[in-house]
Amino acid sequence: MRGENTRSAVPGDHVLVTGVFLPSLKGAGFSGGSQGGRAAMAVNSASGGLLAETFLEAHSVQLLSKTDDLTETSEPTEDEVERLRDPEMYSLMAQSLAPEIYGHEDVKKALLLLLVGGVELAPKSGLRIRGNINICLMGDPGVAKSQLLGFVDRLSTRSQYTTGRGSSGVGLTASVMKDPLTVFWFAPCVKTTPPRTNTPYFLCSPPSEHDLRLAQHITHVHMHGAAPTTTEASSLPGAEQQNLFSLVELRRLIQIAKSQPAPAVPAHLADYLVGAYVEMRKEARVNKEMTYTSARTLLAIMRLSTARARLRAATEVTKSDIDEAMRLMEASRASINATTAGDFDRVGRPQSYKDIIYHIVRELTGAGDGTARLADVMERCAARGYTPAQVNEVVDAYENLNVWQTNVGRTRLTVVA
């Protein structure tokens, strides 16, 4: 490429190039000997012969996407934008992402927000704040990591799927490269390991309802040779049946969401964000988790919340967007800190959200005279990823048991037992 075509595309772009097919003159020329006449007639033997390297001299470069033949490029209609504002679209689009893979709801929601992307900021000072979301999937072999990433690769209009050498056959977490010949060796265990007496009970005897839904999903995929097309076969029984989106429909919806104007963060949410971040930092110092909360965590929450607002075709980020972003971050940390005391009891049994919310309330009321503001309880629980509906459910349940009482305006909570 020369002239105005220079740097018109970057590696990874799909382009349509129009030009002239020519032989390469690289290395060609005349020998520069002392005898001018003979040198002028003798062509360098390195470039002589019947075969020559060729190249395409580009005259026109048109940027394409790898799915131009499948993706509609027309402007979104008002009905399509209004469709994104449906409160059920977020969950439905996440279920439509790799529907042949059962479960992984939070992972699918995070990947959906990754495809939409956050807001990129470029202040006048020259500092650039990226809006792209990065996700690292880690897990045991056979938990559908490659299947999820492969679906995202097919769904994205511009992507490149790569794998590490030897990772598919052996696994990067269970092998050590000895030399470039892909020879793997393992360290022998010279000490007898103690019996695993603290194995969580849900690994020894998983819930039968979850097993039933998982078996039905796998059986449906193998019987029909395709993923379920409705949410009834892939979600909780009794739920309202809704049709899942096809790959083309889902790509179109994501394209419309990405074309929406960048949503702004209102000023009244600044204090809420600051308080939630400070609470996460305080909790990380107390619990001594394997992960730590830094300013990058706050940036990740901002990217996820703006991506969810863009997915709703909204012009402003709402408190629910921030709560969902913090919930996904908390779910990510909980998947790594599988043995933290905040989610498991002393014998390794997982605590429900009711137990965790109860302990949060007891912690807040124990610091003073046995009372706490419900707004503080809501804020602390939101930082842990729990919704106001879950908090109200726990407050009502323990109030009926006379463990605590709320005032008439339901603004304060007092422990009586």
C-alpha positions as CSV (number, residue, x, y, z in Angstrom):
1,M,0.0,0.0,0.0
2,R,1.2,3.5,-0.9
3,G,0.0,7.0,-0.5
4,E,-3.5,7.5,1.0
5,N,-3.9,3.7,1.4
6,T,-1.1,3.5,3.9
7,R,-2.4,2.4,7.3
8,S,-5.9,2.3,6.1
9,A,-6.2,-1.2,7.8
10,V,-4.7,-2.9,10.8
11,P,-3.9,-6.6,11.4
12,G,-7.2,-8.5,12.0
13,D,-9.3,-6.4,9.6
14,H,-11.2,-8.0,6.8
15,V,-10.7,-5.9,3.7
16,L,-11.6,-5.9,0.0
17,V,-8.5,-4.8,-2.0
18,T,-8.6,-3.7,-5.7
19,G,-5.2,-3.4,-7.4
20,V,-2.8,-4.7,-10.0
21,F,-1.0,-8.1,-9.8
22,L,2.7,-7.4,-10.5
23,P,6.0,-9.3,-10.1
24,S,8.2,-8.2,-7.2
25,L,11.3,-6.3,-8.1
26,K,12.8,-6.8,-4.7
27,G,16.5,-7.6,-5.2
28,A,16.3,-7.1,-8.9
29,G,18.7,-4.8,-10.7
30,F,22.0,-4.7,-12.6
31,S,25.3,-5.8,-11.3
32,G,27.5,-2.9,-10.3
33,G,30.9,-4.1,-11.7
34,S,33.7,-2.0,-13.0
35,Q,32.8,-2.8,-16.6
36,G,29.8,-0.6,-17.2
37,G,28.7,-2.0,-20.5
38,R,28.6,-5.6,-19.4
39,A,27.2,-4.6,-16.0
40,A,24.3,-2.7,-17.6
41,M,23.3,-5.9,-19.5
42,A,23.7,-8.5,-16.7
43,V,20.7,-9.0,-14.5
44,N,21.3,-10.1,-11.0
45,S,21.1,-13.9,-11.0
46,A,19.3,-13.8,-7.6
47,S,16.2,-12.3,-9.3
48,G,16.5,-14.0,-12.7
49,G,14.8,-17.0,-14.0
50,L,11.3,-18.0,-15.0
51,L,9.9,-17.7,-11.4
52,A,9.5,-14.4,-9.6
53,E,7.8,-13.2,-6.3
54,T,4.6,-11.4,-6.9
55,F,2.6,-8.8,-5.0
56,L,-0.7,-6.9,-5.3
57,E,-0.3,-3.1,-5.7
58,A,-3.4,-1.8,-3.9
59,H,-5.3,1.0,-5.6
60,S,-8.4,0.8,-3.3
61,V,-8.9,-0.7,0.2
62,Q,-12.4,-1.2,1.5
63,L,-12.9,-2.3,5.2
64,L,-15.2,-5.2,5.7
65,S,-16.3,-7.4,8.6
66,K,-16.1,-11.1,8.5
67,T,-19.9,-11.3,8.7
68,D,-20.9,-8.7,6.2
69,D,-23.0,-11.2,4.4
70,L,-24.9,-12.0,7.6
71,T,-25.0,-8.8,9.5
72,E,-27.5,-6.1,8.5
73,T,-25.8,-2.7,8.1
74,S,-29.0,-0.6,8.0
75,E,-29.8,1.9,10.6
76,P,-31.8,0.5,13.6
77,T,-35.5,1.3,13.7
78,E,-37.3,2.7,16.6
79,D,-39.0,-0.7,17.2
80,E,-35.6,-2.4,17.4
81,V,-34.3,0.2,19.9
82,E,-37.5,-0.1,22.0
83,R,-37.1,-3.8,22.0
84,L,-33.7,-3.5,23.8
85,R,-35.5,-1.5,26.6
86,D,-37.5,-4.6,27.6
87,P,-36.4,-5.5,31.1
88,E,-36.2,-9.2,30.1
89,M,-33.9,-8.7,27.2
90,Y,-30.7,-8.8,29.3
91,S,-31.4,-12.2,30.7
92,L,-32.9,-13.5,27.4
93,M,-29.9,-12.4,25.4
94,A,-27.5,-14.0,27.9
95,Q,-29.4,-17.3,27.7
96,S,-29.2,-17.1,23.9
97,L,-25.4,-17.0,24.1
98,A,-24.2,-20.5,23.5
99,P,-27.6,-22.1,24.4
100,E,-26.2,-25.6,24.0
101,I,-24.1,-25.0,27.2
102,Y,-26.2,-25.4,30.3
103,G,-25.9,-22.9,33.2
104,H,-23.0,-20.4,33.5
105,E,-25.6,-17.6,33.6
106,D,-23.2,-15.1,35.2
107,V,-20.4,-16.0,32.8
108,K,-22.7,-15.6,29.8
109,K,-23.9,-12.2,31.1
110,A,-20.3,-11.1,31.5
111,L,-19.5,-12.2,28.0
112,L,-22.6,-10.4,26.6
113,L,-21.4,-7.1,28.3
114,L,-17.9,-7.8,26.8
115,L,-19.4,-7.9,23.3
116,V,-21.3,-4.6,23.9
117,G,-18.3,-2.9,25.5
118,G,-18.1,0.1,27.8
119,V,-17.5,3.8,27.1
120,E,-14.1,4.9,26.0
121,L,-13.0,8.3,27.4
122,A,-10.4,10.6,26.0
123,P,-10.1,13.7,28.2
124,K,-8.4,16.8,26.9
125,S,-5.3,16.1,29.0
126,G,-4.5,13.3,26.6
127,L,-5.1,10.5,29.0
128,R,-7.1,7.7,27.4
129,I,-9.4,5.5,29.4
130,R,-10.3,2.3,27.5
131,G,-13.9,1.0,27.4
132,N,-13.1,-2.5,26.3
133,I,-13.8,-5.2,28.8
134,N,-11.3,-8.1,29.3
135,I,-12.4,-11.4,30.8
136,C,-10.2,-14.3,31.8
137,L,-12.0,-17.7,32.0
138,M,-10.4,-20.3,34.3
139,G,-11.7,-23.7,35.3
140,D,-11.4,-27.4,35.2
141,P,-11.2,-29.3,31.8
142,G,-14.6,-29.9,30.4
143,V,-16.5,-26.9,31.8
144,A,-17.2,-25.4,28.3
145,K,-14.6,-22.6,28.4
146,S,-13.5,-23.3,24.8
147,Q,-17.2,-23.7,23.7
148,L,-18.1,-20.3,25.2
149,L,-15.2,-18.6,23.6
150,G,-15.8,-20.2,20.3
151,F,-19.4,-19.0,20.3
152,V,-18.2,-15.5,21.1
153,D,-15.7,-15.7,18.2
154,R,-18.5,-16.6,15.8
155,L,-20.8,-14.0,17.2
156,S,-18.4,-11.1,17.2
157,T,-18.0,-9.2,13.9
158,R,-14.3,-8.8,14.4
159,S,-12.4,-11.4,16.4
160,Q,-9.5,-13.8,16.2
161,Y,-9.6,-17.1,18.2
162,T,-6.2,-18.5,19.2
163,T,-5.1,-21.3,21.5
164,G,-1.8,-22.0,23.2
165,R,0.3,-24.9,21.9
166,G,-0.5,-28.1,23.8
167,S,-3.3,-26.5,25.9
168,S,-6.1,-28.6,24.3
169,G,-4.4,-31.9,24.7
170,V,-2.9,-31.7,28.2
171,G,-4.0,-28.4,29.8
172,L,-1.8,-25.5,30.7
173,T,-2.5,-25.9,34.4
174,A,-1.4,-29.6,34.5
175,S,1.7,-29.6,32.3
176,V,5.2,-28.1,32.1
177,M,6.9,-27.5,28.8
178,K,10.3,-29.3,28.8
179,D,11.4,-28.4,25.3
180,P,9.9,-27.3,22.0
181,L,9.1,-30.9,21.1
182,T,6.0,-30.7,23.4
183,V,7.3,-33.2,25.9
184,F,5.4,-33.0,29.2
185,W,6.7,-34.1,32.6
186,F,5.1,-34.2,36.0
187,A,6.6,-34.0,39.5
188,P,5.9,-37.2,41.5
189,C,4.1,-37.1,44.7
190,V,6.5,-38.3,47.4
191,K,4.2,-37.8,50.4
192,T,0.9,-39.4,51.0
193,T,-1.9,-36.8,50.9
194,P,-4.3,-36.7,53.8
195,P,-7.9,-37.7,53.2
196,R,-10.1,-34.9,52.0
197,T,-12.4,-34.7,55.0
198,N,-13.4,-31.1,54.4
199,T,-14.8,-31.6,50.9
200,P,-18.0,-29.5,50.7
201,Y,-21.2,-31.5,50.8
202,F,-22.5,-30.1,47.5
203,L,-19.6,-31.9,45.8
204,C,-20.4,-35.2,47.5
205,S,-24.1,-35.1,47.0
206,P,-25.1,-32.4,44.5
207,P,-28.8,-31.3,44.5
208,S,-31.0,-33.6,42.6
209,E,-33.1,-30.8,41.0
210,H,-30.0,-29.3,39.4
211,D,-29.0,-32.8,38.2
212,L,-32.4,-33.3,36.7
213,R,-32.3,-30.0,34.7
214,L,-28.8,-30.7,33.5
215,A,-29.7,-34.2,32.4
216,Q,-32.8,-32.9,30.5
217,H,-30.7,-30.3,28.8
218,I,-28.0,-32.7,27.7
219,T,-30.6,-35.3,26.5
220,H,-32.4,-32.6,24.5
221,V,-29.2,-31.5,22.8
222,H,-28.3,-35.1,21.8
223,M,-31.8,-36.1,20.8
224,H,-32.5,-33.1,18.5
225,G,-28.9,-32.3,17.6
226,A,-29.4,-28.7,18.5
227,A,-29.6,-26.4,21.5
228,P,-33.1,-25.6,23.0
229,T,-34.8,-22.8,21.1
230,T,-36.9,-21.7,24.1
231,T,-36.1,-20.7,27.7
232,E,-38.5,-23.4,29.0
233,A,-36.0,-26.2,28.2
234,S,-33.0,-24.3,29.5
235,S,-34.2,-22.5,32.6
236,L,-36.2,-23.2,35.7
237,P,-39.4,-25.3,35.3
238,G,-42.6,-23.4,35.2
239,A,-41.0,-20.2,33.8
240,E,-42.8,-18.4,31.0
241,Q,-41.7,-19.8,27.6
242,Q,-39.7,-17.4,25.5
243,N,-38.0,-18.0,22.2
244,L,-34.2,-17.7,22.2
245,F,-32.5,-15.6,19.7
246,S,-30.6,-17.1,16.8
247,L,-27.0,-16.2,16.1
248,V,-28.0,-13.6,13.4
249,E,-30.6,-12.0,15.6
250,L,-28.3,-11.8,18.6
251,R,-25.6,-10.3,16.5
252,R,-28.0,-7.7,15.2
253,L,-29.1,-6.7,18.7
254,I,-25.6,-6.4,19.9
255,Q,-24.8,-4.2,16.9
256,I,-27.7,-1.9,17.7
257,A,-26.6,-1.7,21.3
258,K,-23.1,-0.8,20.3
259,S,-24.4,1.9,18.0
260,Q,-26.2,3.7,20.8
261,P,-24.7,7.0,22.2
262,A,-22.4,6.6,25.2
263,P,-24.4,6.6,28.4
264,A,-23.4,9.1,31.0
265,V,-22.9,8.5,34.8
266,P,-25.2,10.9,36.7
267,A,-23.6,13.0,39.5
268,H,-25.9,11.7,42.2
269,L,-24.5,8.2,41.7
270,A,-20.9,9.3,42.5
271,D,-21.4,9.1,46.3
272,Y,-23.0,5.7,45.9
273,L,-20.1,4.4,43.8
274,V,-17.5,5.8,46.2
275,G,-19.3,4.3,49.2
276,A,-19.5,0.9,47.5
277,Y,-15.9,0.9,46.5
278,V,-14.8,1.9,50.1
279,E,-16.9,-0.9,51.5
280,M,-15.4,-3.4,49.1
281,R,-11.9,-2.3,50.1
282,K,-12.7,-2.6,53.8
283,E,-14.2,-6.0,53.4
284,A,-11.2,-7.2,51.3
285,R,-8.9,-6.2,54.1
286,V,-11.0,-8.0,56.7
287,N,-11.6,-11.3,54.9
288,K,-8.0,-11.7,53.5
289,E,-9.2,-13.0,50.2
290,M,-7.0,-14.3,47.5
291,T,-8.0,-11.4,45.3
292,Y,-7.6,-7.7,46.2
293,T,-9.7,-4.7,45.4
294,S,-8.0,-1.8,43.8
295,A,-8.8,1.2,41.6
296,R,-8.9,-1.1,38.6
297,T,-11.9,-2.9,40.3
298,L,-13.7,0.4,40.3
299,L,-12.9,0.9,36.6
300,A,-14.1,-2.5,35.8
301,I,-17.4,-1.8,37.6
302,M,-17.8,1.4,35.6
303,R,-17.2,-0.5,32.3
304,L,-19.7,-3.2,33.1
305,S,-22.3,-0.7,34.3
306,T,-22.0,1.5,31.2
307,A,-22.1,-1.6,29.0
308,R,-25.3,-2.7,30.6
309,A,-26.8,0.8,30.2
310,R,-25.9,0.7,26.5
311,L,-27.4,-2.7,26.2
312,R,-30.7,-1.2,27.5
313,A,-30.4,1.7,25.0
314,A,-30.3,4.1,27.9
315,T,-28.7,7.5,27.9
316,E,-27.8,7.4,31.6
317,V,-26.4,4.7,34.0
318,T,-28.8,3.8,36.7
319,K,-28.3,2.3,40.2
320,S,-29.5,-1.0,39.0
321,D,-26.7,-1.1,36.4
322,I,-24.1,-0.4,39.0
323,D,-25.6,-3.1,41.3
324,E,-25.5,-5.6,38.5
325,A,-21.9,-4.7,37.8
326,M,-20.9,-5.2,41.4
327,R,-22.8,-8.4,41.6
328,L,-20.9,-9.8,38.6
329,M,-17.6,-8.7,40.2
330,E,-18.6,-10.3,43.5
331,A,-19.6,-13.5,41.6
332,S,-16.2,-13.5,40.0
333,R,-14.4,-13.1,43.3
334,A,-16.6,-15.8,44.9
335,S,-15.6,-18.3,42.1
336,I,-12.0,-17.8,43.0
337,N,-12.3,-17.6,46.8
338,A,-14.1,-20.9,47.0
339,T,-13.1,-21.4,50.6
340,T,-13.6,-18.0,52.1
341,A,-15.5,-17.8,55.4
342,G,-18.0,-15.4,54.0
343,D,-19.6,-18.0,51.7
344,F,-18.9,-21.2,53.6
345,D,-19.4,-22.2,57.2
346,R,-16.9,-24.0,59.4
347,V,-17.6,-27.5,58.1
348,G,-17.4,-26.4,54.4
349,R,-21.1,-26.1,53.7
350,P,-22.0,-23.2,51.4
351,Q,-24.1,-20.4,53.1
352,S,-27.2,-19.1,51.3
353,Y,-27.7,-15.5,50.6
354,K,-30.1,-15.4,53.6
355,D,-27.3,-16.4,56.0
356,I,-24.8,-13.9,54.6
357,I,-27.3,-11.0,54.7
358,Y,-28.2,-12.0,58.3
359,H,-24.5,-11.9,59.3
360,I,-24.2,-8.5,57.6
361,V,-27.1,-7.1,59.6
362,R,-25.6,-8.5,62.9
363,E,-22.3,-7.0,62.0
364,L,-23.8,-3.5,61.5
365,T,-26.0,-3.7,64.6
366,G,-23.3,-5.1,66.8
367,A,-21.1,-2.0,66.3
368,G,-23.5,0.3,68.2
369,D,-26.6,0.1,70.3
370,G,-28.2,-2.8,68.3
371,T,-29.8,-0.6,65.7
372,A,-28.8,0.1,62.1
373,R,-30.2,2.1,59.2
374,L,-31.8,0.0,56.5
375,A,-30.1,2.2,53.9
376,D,-26.7,1.1,55.3
377,V,-27.8,-2.5,55.2
378,M,-28.9,-2.1,51.6
379,E,-25.7,-0.5,50.6
380,R,-23.5,-3.1,52.4
381,C,-25.5,-6.0,50.8
382,A,-25.4,-4.3,47.3
383,A,-21.6,-4.2,47.6
384,R,-21.7,-8.0,48.1
385,G,-23.9,-8.4,45.1
386,Y,-27.3,-8.9,46.6
387,T,-30.5,-7.3,45.4
388,P,-32.9,-5.1,47.5
389,A,-35.5,-7.8,47.0
390,Q,-33.3,-10.4,48.7
391,V,-32.5,-8.0,51.5
392,N,-36.2,-7.2,52.1
393,E,-37.0,-10.9,52.1
394,V,-34.4,-11.6,54.8
395,V,-35.5,-8.6,56.9
396,D,-39.2,-9.7,56.7
397,A,-38.4,-13.3,57.5
398,Y,-36.4,-12.5,60.7
399,E,-38.8,-9.8,61.7
400,N,-41.6,-12.5,61.7
401,L,-39.3,-14.6,64.0
402,N,-38.9,-11.6,66.4
403,V,-35.2,-11.5,65.9
404,W,-35.3,-7.8,65.1
405,Q,-37.9,-5.1,64.5
406,T,-38.3,-2.2,62.0
407,N,-39.8,1.2,62.8
408,V,-43.0,2.4,61.2
409,G,-41.2,4.2,58.4
410,R,-39.1,1.2,57.8
411,T,-35.9,3.2,57.9
412,R,-34.2,1.6,61.0
413,L,-33.8,-1.9,62.3
414,T,-33.4,-2.9,65.9
415,V,-32.2,-6.3,67.1
416,V,-34.3,-7.7,70.0
417,A,-32.9,-11.2,70.3
